[in-house]
Amino acid sequence: MPLTGSKELMRSINEKMVLREIFLSQKIDRASLARKTGISAATVTKIVSELIDEGLIMEVGESTSTGGRKPILLCMNPAYGNILGVKIGLGYLQLIIANLTGEVVTKQRIDFGENSEPIRISKLIKQFVEDRNRNHLVGASVAVSGSVDSANGVVLDSFILGWKNVKLGEMLSKQLKVPVYIMNDVDSFTTTHLWKGKLTNCKDALVITLGVGIGGSLVVDGNLYTGNGGAGEVGHMTVRENGNRCSCGNLGCLEAEAGFGALVNKIYRKTKSEKLSMMYRNFQNTEMSEMDFIKLALKEDAKVTGEIFEEYATLVGIAFKNLINIFAPEYLLVGGEALEFSGHFLEKAINYAKKNAFGNLGKRVTFDVDNFGEEAWTLGGVYKVIQEEMFAIKG
Ligand SMILES: [Zn+2]
């Protein structure tokens, strides 16, 4: 990569490249740093000693390589500062604080009920930081469902929160006095996997999350693809004309037909179990989530619930198939709370897609599932903060 510009800028770009390599490698010696970044050994040594003086990185023992003097390894200094990662879900906040190596130090889930006023949410987030953060805060990220303007920190449309053009970045930044990054929640999920999950060596991938909502994201050439902002709203493709009303206002979206809400309604309409019917009717007044209802339904009326999951598998399979035909990904990663029930639908959905996708496109896709669970939604935001504040090279 040709580097041009002033000496100061050069130094700063080299410094960022070194930091990025240390962060992603976790532990690396100086010679490997020079080799991987293409920066001369002398410059690496100089940058490393400056970064150690600043407290950003530290030496951690020796490598296990054999022969000759064992090189000293470097890593990010976890004590330098913390990063806050938040996901705002339907009625709850998922909060984590991670250190500079990306390791989660503390986490909490807060159920906030139905009042999702932005000011109230910001106060809850600030309270969490005051209660739990024990170090200098470097930055924060918030992942929300819906479309966001990441560059300006604005939530453009989040139907589940009832938000439109909410300047959450600015609002929270004033409260926390650090830079705040706003991301779409599935983009955060995908960023986690690009950083240290299932997509680290992947060029072209599709990510689909199934649960109360249905989301998606695209990876093109190893990078998250956001299009003109908001790409990947796979939950809002129409699968049935004049179908169920969706949270987005349309009829027959995939999410309205195959989100947990739709599953719950279908089970209720079909079941003869009195217990389930009673639970359903009391739904609004109880603490029970849609997830809890589906779990109960599997116990109380396995037959009907199984039939509903058969339909669900087909709908999900159709979505997989259509998306594979359009994007021909090498990899399709499935995440979300619905994985809890994967035994009831996933294999069937995958088989449907493999069988029905165009030509051999379906057979060429590797299907896989998320292995991070809830943290996948917030860790990507933590990575975003570290990347932007530590080593993003801006043009
Ligand atoms: Zn919709």
Boltz pocket constraint, residues with backbone or C-beta under 6 A from the ligand:
constraints:
  - pocket:
      binder: B
      contacts: [[A, 235], [A, 236], [A, 246], [A, 247], [A, 248], [A, 249], [A, 250], [A, 253], [A, 255], [A, 256]]
      max_distance: 6.0
